[in-house]
Amino acid sequence: MNDTKDSIQQNGFSIVPHFFSDNYTDGIIEELNRHNALAYDKQIVSDFNLLNSVPFIRNLAHGNQLKSLADLVLGDASFPLNAFVLDKTQDSNWGLDWHQDLKIAVKNKIETTGYSNWTVEYGISHVIPPKEVQDTTEINKIISGETLHCEVKKGGAMFMTPLLLHKSPYSTTNRKRRVLQIDYAGIELTNGLDWYS
């Protein structure tokens, strides 16, 4: 587990093959299917944050296997914020260019020093918190340099920091490409701001 922590701290990410057994991974898929979380046009989940709408996913996010690693990287006060599924199929194929996950979701907009670029997305307030943010010049320099293709097979896990520069190209195969993403935080916000979860 310390190797995973070191890789995250040095490189911004770590890939752990076979983090979940095939049987457990099949159980995750079964639960997501049961709640139609993999069928965007038929979703019956009451909340797009799967922590609130799929008990199995909530238990997974709070379970020792993930939470202990989050604690190791973020501190003992870490907690899961949200969980959602990215499911690329032939009928629902999309790509994201190079980006960083800069914005956070908060319950209410409270003007606070250092927090900038307020937006409302799907009725939820988002803001960029006070962190060091790479400018466009730095991003272009990184893109023109060396990049890594990260492939994670069924049951594997990729742990990454949100400021890691990453992209998600269009799927070029007939196979489904499913990702269950769970976001964790290690601190509470300031000035009355609360994480949206």
C-alpha positions as CSV (number, residue, x, y, z in Angstrom):
1,M,0.0,0.0,0.0
2,N,2.9,2.3,0.7
3,D,4.1,1.8,-2.9
4,T,0.7,3.1,-4.1
5,K,0.9,6.1,-1.8
6,D,4.5,6.9,-3.0
7,S,3.4,6.6,-6.7
8,I,0.5,9.0,-6.1
9,Q,2.6,11.5,-4.3
10,Q,5.4,11.4,-6.9
11,N,3.5,10.9,-10.2
12,G,0.0,11.9,-9.3
13,F,-1.4,8.5,-9.9
14,S,-1.0,4.7,-9.3
15,I,-2.5,1.7,-11.1
16,V,-3.2,-1.4,-9.1
17,P,-4.1,-4.4,-11.2
18,H,-6.6,-6.9,-9.7
19,F,-7.5,-4.5,-6.9
20,F,-10.9,-6.3,-6.9
21,S,-11.5,-9.9,-7.7
22,D,-13.4,-10.8,-10.8
23,N,-16.3,-12.0,-8.7
24,Y,-16.4,-8.8,-6.7
25,T,-16.2,-6.7,-9.9
26,D,-19.1,-8.6,-11.3
27,G,-21.0,-7.9,-8.1
28,I,-20.4,-4.1,-8.6
29,I,-21.6,-4.3,-12.2
30,E,-24.7,-6.3,-11.1
31,E,-25.6,-3.7,-8.5
32,L,-25.1,-0.8,-11.0
33,N,-27.3,-2.6,-13.5
34,R,-29.9,-3.3,-10.8
35,H,-30.2,0.5,-10.3
36,N,-29.9,1.2,-14.1
37,A,-26.8,3.3,-13.3
38,L,-25.2,2.0,-16.5
39,A,-28.2,2.9,-18.7
40,Y,-28.1,6.7,-19.0
41,D,-31.5,6.8,-20.8
42,K,-33.2,4.7,-18.2
43,Q,-31.6,5.8,-14.9
44,I,-33.9,5.3,-12.0
45,V,-31.4,6.3,-9.3
46,S,-32.8,9.0,-7.1
47,D,-29.5,10.9,-7.1
48,F,-26.7,11.0,-9.7
49,N,-24.2,10.7,-6.7
50,L,-24.2,6.9,-6.4
51,L,-23.2,7.2,-2.7
52,N,-26.7,8.5,-2.1
53,S,-28.6,6.2,-4.4
54,V,-26.8,2.8,-4.4
55,P,-26.1,1.4,-0.9
56,F,-23.6,-1.1,-2.3
57,I,-21.5,1.7,-3.7
58,R,-21.8,3.7,-0.5
59,N,-20.5,0.7,1.5
60,L,-17.7,0.1,-1.0
61,A,-16.6,3.8,-0.7
62,H,-16.6,3.7,3.1
63,G,-15.1,0.1,3.2
64,N,-11.6,-0.5,4.5
65,Q,-10.1,-1.5,1.1
66,L,-10.6,2.0,-0.3
67,K,-10.9,4.1,2.8
68,S,-7.6,2.9,4.3
69,L,-5.8,4.0,1.1
70,A,-7.6,7.4,1.1
71,D,-6.6,7.8,4.7
72,L,-3.0,7.0,3.9
73,V,-2.8,9.7,1.2
74,L,-5.3,12.3,2.5
75,G,-5.1,11.8,6.3
76,D,-7.3,10.0,8.7
77,A,-10.2,12.5,8.2
78,S,-10.7,11.5,4.6
79,F,-14.2,10.9,3.4
80,P,-15.9,9.9,0.1
81,L,-17.6,12.9,-1.6
82,N,-19.3,11.3,-4.6
83,A,-19.4,8.4,-7.0
84,F,-20.5,8.1,-10.6
85,V,-20.1,5.9,-13.6
86,L,-18.6,6.6,-16.9
87,D,-19.8,4.0,-19.4
88,K,-18.5,4.2,-23.0
89,T,-20.4,2.0,-25.6
90,Q,-20.9,2.2,-29.3
91,D,-24.2,4.0,-28.7
92,S,-22.7,6.4,-26.0
93,N,-19.2,7.2,-27.0
94,W,-17.5,10.4,-26.1
95,G,-14.0,11.9,-25.5
96,L,-12.5,14.4,-23.2
97,D,-9.4,16.4,-24.3
98,W,-6.5,17.2,-21.9
99,H,-7.9,18.7,-18.7
100,Q,-7.6,18.9,-14.9
101,D,-10.5,18.4,-12.5
102,L,-10.2,21.8,-11.0
103,K,-13.8,22.5,-9.8
104,I,-15.4,21.3,-6.7
105,A,-19.1,21.1,-6.0
106,V,-20.4,23.0,-2.9
107,K,-23.9,23.2,-1.3
108,N,-24.2,27.0,-1.5
109,K,-22.3,29.9,-3.1
110,I,-20.5,31.9,-0.5
111,E,-18.0,34.4,-1.8
112,T,-14.7,33.4,-0.3
113,T,-11.2,34.7,-0.8
114,G,-9.2,32.5,-3.1
115,Y,-12.2,30.7,-4.5
116,S,-12.9,31.7,-8.1
117,N,-14.8,31.0,-11.3
118,W,-18.2,30.2,-9.8
119,T,-20.6,28.3,-12.0
120,V,-23.9,26.4,-11.7
121,E,-23.9,23.0,-13.3
122,Y,-27.1,20.8,-13.1
123,G,-28.3,23.1,-10.4
124,I,-25.2,22.6,-8.2
125,S,-22.7,25.4,-7.4
126,H,-19.2,24.7,-8.5
127,V,-16.0,26.7,-7.8
128,I,-12.2,26.5,-8.2
129,P,-10.7,26.3,-4.8
130,P,-7.4,28.1,-3.9
131,K,-4.8,25.7,-5.3
132,E,-1.9,26.1,-7.5
133,V,-3.3,25.8,-11.0
134,Q,-1.2,25.3,-14.1
135,D,-1.7,27.9,-16.8
136,T,-2.3,27.2,-20.4
137,T,1.3,27.6,-21.3
138,E,2.3,24.9,-18.8
139,I,-0.4,22.6,-20.0
140,N,0.7,22.9,-23.6
141,K,4.3,22.2,-22.6
142,I,3.2,19.0,-20.9
143,I,1.1,17.9,-23.8
144,S,3.9,18.4,-26.2
145,G,6.2,16.3,-24.0
146,E,6.0,12.7,-22.9
147,T,2.6,11.2,-22.2
148,L,1.6,7.8,-20.7
149,H,-1.2,5.6,-22.0
150,C,-2.8,4.1,-18.9
151,E,-4.8,0.9,-19.4
152,V,-6.7,-0.5,-16.5
153,K,-8.2,-4.0,-16.9
154,K,-11.3,-5.4,-15.2
155,G,-10.9,-5.4,-11.5
156,G,-8.0,-3.0,-11.6
157,A,-8.0,0.4,-9.9
158,M,-6.4,3.7,-10.8
159,F,-5.9,6.2,-8.0
160,M,-5.2,9.8,-9.1
161,T,-5.1,13.3,-7.9
162,P,-7.7,15.6,-9.6
163,L,-5.0,18.1,-10.7
164,L,-3.2,15.4,-12.7
165,L,-3.4,16.4,-16.4
166,H,-5.4,13.6,-18.1
167,K,-7.6,12.9,-21.1
168,S,-10.2,10.2,-22.1
169,P,-10.2,9.5,-25.8
170,Y,-13.1,8.1,-27.7
171,S,-13.4,4.3,-27.5
172,T,-12.2,2.6,-30.7
173,T,-13.4,-0.9,-29.9
174,N,-16.8,-2.7,-29.7
175,R,-16.2,-3.5,-26.1
176,K,-17.7,-1.4,-23.2
177,R,-15.4,0.8,-21.3
178,R,-16.7,1.3,-17.8
179,V,-15.3,3.3,-15.0
180,L,-16.6,3.7,-11.5
181,Q,-15.1,7.0,-10.1
182,I,-15.2,7.7,-6.4
183,D,-13.9,11.1,-5.2
184,Y,-12.5,11.6,-1.7
185,A,-11.6,14.7,0.2
186,G,-9.3,15.1,3.2
187,I,-10.3,18.5,4.6
188,E,-13.4,20.5,5.4
189,L,-13.9,23.8,3.5
190,T,-13.6,27.3,5.1
191,N,-15.9,30.3,5.6
192,G,-19.1,28.2,5.9
193,L,-18.6,26.5,2.5
194,D,-19.7,22.8,2.5
195,W,-18.9,20.1,0.1
196,Y,-21.9,19.0,-2.0
197,S,-22.4,15.3,-1.6
